[in-house]
């Protein structure tokens, strides 16, 4: 019916991608529902930063709890589900491999079983990852939808489980399930546990005299880094396509951690060699050294291309962290700052019996 809003349910709505996606869908006229976990200190700073808290209907659920997920899907009755919730830090997956498998792999399986029995017409987007490739590359050095998969971490293995589950349900039940193999994507909303935000945040502190060193592990690892705000648009486009397909989301460029460091210090006019220290403890047991995504399928079928270049992305992240710490030094409120004020949810939407 004309005039009826489409409804979307986002798991992981408080994360970087979830927050940007929620804002994008709201601007598209969607009614947006977001799954949040019951925790003592809810982490809503990103949604507050984007000023969309009051526009989202929150549902309390957990990716490991089938009944709560079922209630969330029944209550929201969505046209589209974006499964972005994950144990998303590769390093932590070596310490908590079972949790990674449960949340990242079995979490999607729970959602698909619920959708299969409730409404198979719901379109499902699954956030996959470039970590699936490991050291596997094409002849030209890139990774595409056809590149063999060779996961090198419990995180990557859990995402491979989700990828294969989605394929089985798509082929067996005719369900509309798509995977976006996202290569590294960053923004000012990135968590401090990720190396890119760790770098930009510490560089800002060094520039302002709040720190005097940046401790890192492997500077040689090379990644395909894009802008998360642009990537969420492609998530949406993937679900609007006329058939379910899996797509690589990337920039087709690769840069080392050292290059990211150099660009970050360049943005504040400092020599990185004066401040960077290496600590072997920060190196992973099994590191993926090189990633470079080929997004030609998305360009051809969906008309999508990345716009923000690597150096622009680094600078906008450094600038955002500088503004945060400058505000902190002035004693201004940082309600959206991940370090100091995680924020609190004001409203939880729950299914009610009539």
C-alpha positions in Angstrom: 0.0 0.0 0.0 1.2 3.5 -0.9 2.2 5.5 2.1 2.9 2.6 4.4 6.4 2.7 5.8 8.7 -0.2 5.3 10.0 -1.6 8.5 13.6 -2.7 9.3 15.0 -4.6 12.3 18.7 -4.0 13.0 20.7 -6.3 15.3 23.9 -4.6 16.5 22.2 -1.2 16.2 24.5 0.4 18.8 27.6 -0.4 16.9 29.3 1.7 14.2 27.5 0.1 11.2 24.2 -0.2 13.0 24.1 3.5 14.0 25.0 4.7 10.5 22.5 2.2 8.9 19.7 3.3 11.3 20.2 6.9 10.3 20.3 6.0 6.6 17.1 4.0 6.8 15.3 6.7 8.8 16.2 9.2 6.1 14.7 6.7 3.6 11.5 6.8 5.5 11.8 3.5 7.2 10.3 2.6 10.6 13.4 1.3 12.4 13.6 -1.2 15.2 16.8 -2.0 17.0 17.8 -5.0 19.1 19.7 -4.1 22.2 21.1 -6.4 24.9 20.1 -6.1 28.6 23.3 -4.7 30.1 24.0 -2.5 33.1 25.6 0.3 31.1 23.9 0.5 27.7 26.3 1.8 25.0 24.2 4.3 23.1 26.7 7.0 22.4 26.8 6.5 18.7 23.0 6.9 18.3 23.2 10.0 20.5 26.0 11.4 18.4 23.9 10.9 15.3 20.9 12.4 17.1 18.5 9.5 16.2 17.8 8.0 19.7 14.2 9.2 19.8 13.4 7.9 16.3 14.2 4.2 17.0 12.0 1.6 18.6 14.3 -0.5 20.8 13.7 -4.2 21.6 15.6 -6.1 24.3 16.9 -9.4 23.0 20.1 -11.5 22.8 21.7 -13.3 19.8 22.2 -16.4 22.0 18.5 -16.5 23.1 16.1 -17.9 20.6 12.9 -16.9 22.4 14.0 -13.2 22.8 14.9 -13.1 19.1 11.6 -14.6 18.1 9.7 -12.0 20.2 11.8 -9.2 18.6 11.0 -10.4 15.0 7.3 -11.0 15.8 6.9 -7.6 17.5 8.6 -5.7 14.8 7.3 -7.7 11.9 10.0 -6.3 9.6 10.3 -6.2 5.8 14.0 -6.4 6.2 16.4 -7.6 8.8 20.0 -6.4 9.0 22.1 -8.8 11.1 25.0 -6.7 12.2 25.4 -8.0 15.8 28.6 -9.9 16.3 31.6 -10.6 18.5 33.4 -8.4 16.1 37.0 -8.0 17.4 39.2 -10.6 15.7 41.8 -10.6 18.5 39.2 -11.3 21.2 37.9 -14.3 19.3 41.1 -16.2 20.1 40.3 -15.7 23.8 36.6 -16.4 23.4 36.2 -18.7 20.4 33.0 -20.4 21.7 31.3 -17.0 22.1 32.3 -16.0 18.6 30.8 -19.2 17.1 27.6 -18.8 19.1 26.9 -15.2 18.4 28.3 -14.9 14.9 27.4 -18.3 13.5 24.5 -19.7 15.5 23.0 -16.3 16.0 22.2 -16.0 12.3 20.9 -19.6 12.3 18.4 -18.7 15.1 17.2 -15.7 13.0 16.8 -17.7 9.9 14.9 -20.4 11.6 12.5 -17.8 13.1 12.1 -16.1 9.7 11.5 -19.4 8.0 8.6 -20.3 10.3 7.2 -16.7 10.7 7.5 -15.1 7.3 9.8 -16.3 4.6 9.3 -13.1 2.6 11.4 -11.1 5.1 14.7 -10.1 3.4 17.8 -10.8 5.5 21.2 -9.1 5.2 24.1 -10.8 6.9 27.2 -8.8 7.8 30.1 -11.0 6.6 33.8 -10.2 6.5 37.0 -10.0 4.5 38.6 -12.1 7.2 37.1 -15.1 5.5 39.8 -15.0 2.8 42.8 -15.3 5.1 45.9 -15.5 2.8 43.8 -16.5 -0.2 44.0 -14.1 -3.2 43.2 -13.9 -6.9 45.9 -13.8 -9.5 45.8 -9.9 -9.5 46.2 -9.8 -5.7 42.6 -9.0 -4.9 39.8 -10.8 -3.2 36.4 -11.1 -4.8 33.2 -13.2 -4.4 34.9 -16.1 -6.2 38.1 -16.2 -4.2 38.6 -19.4 -2.2 38.0 -18.9 1.5 40.7 -19.7 4.1 39.7 -18.2 7.5 42.6 -17.6 9.9 40.8 -16.9 13.2 37.9 -18.2 15.3 36.1 -15.0 14.3 36.5 -15.7 10.6 35.5 -19.4 11.1 32.3 -18.2 12.8 31.5 -15.9 9.9 32.2 -18.8 7.5 29.5 -20.8 9.4 27.1 -17.9 8.9 27.9 -17.6 5.2 27.3 -21.3 4.6 24.1 -21.3 6.7 22.7 -18.4 4.7 23.5 -20.3 1.4 21.8 -23.4 2.6 18.6 -21.6 3.7 18.6 -19.5 0.5 18.9 -22.6 -1.7 16.8 -25.0 0.4 13.9 -22.7 1.3 14.0 -20.0 -1.4 14.6 -17.3 1.3 16.0 -13.9 0.4 19.3 -13.9 2.3 22.4 -11.9 1.2 25.9 -11.5 2.6 28.0 -8.4 2.4 31.7 -9.4 2.6 32.8 -6.1 4.1 36.5 -5.2 4.1 37.8 -3.0 6.9 35.6 0.0 7.2 36.2 2.8 9.7 34.8 6.1 10.9 34.7 8.4 13.9 32.2 6.0 15.4 34.7 3.1 15.4 35.3 1.5 18.8 38.6 2.1 20.6 39.4 -1.6 20.6 40.1 -1.4 16.8 43.6 -0.4 15.7 42.4 2.5 13.5 40.5 4.3 16.2 43.2 3.5 18.7 45.6 5.3 16.5 43.6 8.4 15.8 42.5 8.7 19.4 46.0 8.5 20.7 47.4 10.8 18.0 44.8 13.4 19.1 45.9 13.0 22.7 49.5 13.4 21.8 48.8 16.5 19.8 47.0 18.0 22.8 49.8 17.0 25.3 47.6 14.3 27.0 49.8 11.4 25.9 53.4 10.9 24.7 53.4 7.5 23.0 51.4 5.2 20.8 52.0 1.4 21.4 51.2 -0.9 18.5 51.9 -4.4 17.3 52.1 -5.3 13.6 52.8 -2.3 11.4 53.2 -4.4 8.3 49.6 -5.8 8.0 47.9 -4.4 4.9 44.1 -3.7 4.8 41.5 -2.3 2.4 40.1 0.5 4.5 36.8 2.3 3.5 34.3 4.7 5.1 31.6 2.9 7.1 29.0 5.6 6.5 29.2 4.8 2.7 29.2 1.0 3.2 25.8 1.0 4.9 24.2 2.4 1.8 25.4 -0.7 -0.1 23.9 -3.0 2.6 20.6 -1.4 1.8 21.1 -1.6 -2.0 21.9 -5.3 -1.7 18.5 -6.0 -0.2 16.7 -3.9 -2.9 18.2 -6.0 -5.7 15.8 -8.3 -7.5 17.5 -11.5 -6.3 19.6 -12.5 -3.3 23.3 -12.2 -4.0 26.5 -12.0 -2.0 28.7 -8.9 -2.6 32.2 -7.7 -1.7 32.1 -4.2 -0.1 35.6 -2.7 -0.5 37.7 0.0 -2.1 40.1 -2.1 -4.2 43.1 -0.3 -2.5 45.3 -1.6 0.3 47.3 0.3 2.9 49.5 -0.8 5.8 49.0 -0.1 9.4 52.2 2.0 9.2 50.6 4.1 6.4 47.6 4.7 8.6 49.9 5.8 11.4 51.9 8.1 9.1 48.7 9.7 7.7 47.3 10.2 11.3 50.4 12.0 12.5 50.6 13.9 9.3 47.1 15.3 10.0 48.4 16.9 13.2 51.8 17.9 11.8 53.9 15.5 13.9 56.6 12.9 13.1 55.2 9.5 13.9 58.6 7.9 14.6 59.0 10.1 17.7 56.0 8.6 19.4 55.3 5.0 18.1 56.5 2.0 20.2 56.1 -1.7 19.2 55.0 -4.3 21.7 55.0 -8.0 20.6 52.0 -8.7 22.9 49.7 -6.8 20.6 50.4 -9.2 17.7 47.8 -11.9 16.9 48.6 -15.6 17.1 47.7 -15.9 13.4 47.6 -12.6 11.4 46.1 -12.0 8.1 48.8 -9.9 6.4 47.1 -8.7 3.3 43.5 -7.8 2.2 42.4 -6.0 -1.0 38.7 -6.2 -2.1 37.4 -6.2 -5.6 34.0 -4.5 -5.6 33.3 -4.7 -9.3 30.2 -6.9 -8.9 28.6 -4.2 -6.6 29.6 -1.6 -9.2 28.2 -3.5 -12.1 24.9 -4.7 -10.5 24.2 -2.1 -7.9 25.9 1.0 -9.3 27.9 1.5 -6.1 31.4 2.9 -5.7 33.3 4.2 -2.7 33.9 7.9 -2.6 36.1 8.7 0.4 39.8 8.1 -0.2 42.1 6.6 2.4 43.9 9.9 3.4 40.5 11.6 3.7 39.2 8.9 5.9 42.2 9.0 8.3 42.0 12.8 8.5 38.3 12.9 9.3 38.8 10.4 12.1 41.7 12.3 13.6 39.8 15.6 13.4 36.8 14.0 15.2 39.0 12.7 18.0 40.7 16.1 18.3 37.3 17.8 18.7 36.3 15.2 21.4 39.4 15.8 23.5 39.3 19.6 23.0 35.8 19.5 24.3 36.9 17.4 27.2 39.6 19.9 28.1 37.1 22.7 28.0 34.8 20.8 30.5 32.1 20.3 27.9 29.6 17.4 28.1 30.6 14.4 26.0 27.3 12.5 26.1 28.4 10.7 22.9 31.9 9.9 23.9 32.6 6.1 24.1 35.1 6.6 26.8 33.2 8.7 29.3 29.4 8.7 28.8 27.9 5.5 27.2 24.4 6.9 27.7 21.2 5.2 28.6 18.2 4.0 26.6 15.1 6.0 27.2 12.5 3.6 25.8 12.2 -0.1 25.2 9.6 -1.4 22.7 8.1 -4.7 23.7 5.3 -6.8 22.3 2.2 -6.5 24.4 -0.9 -8.7 24.6 -4.0 -6.9 23.5 
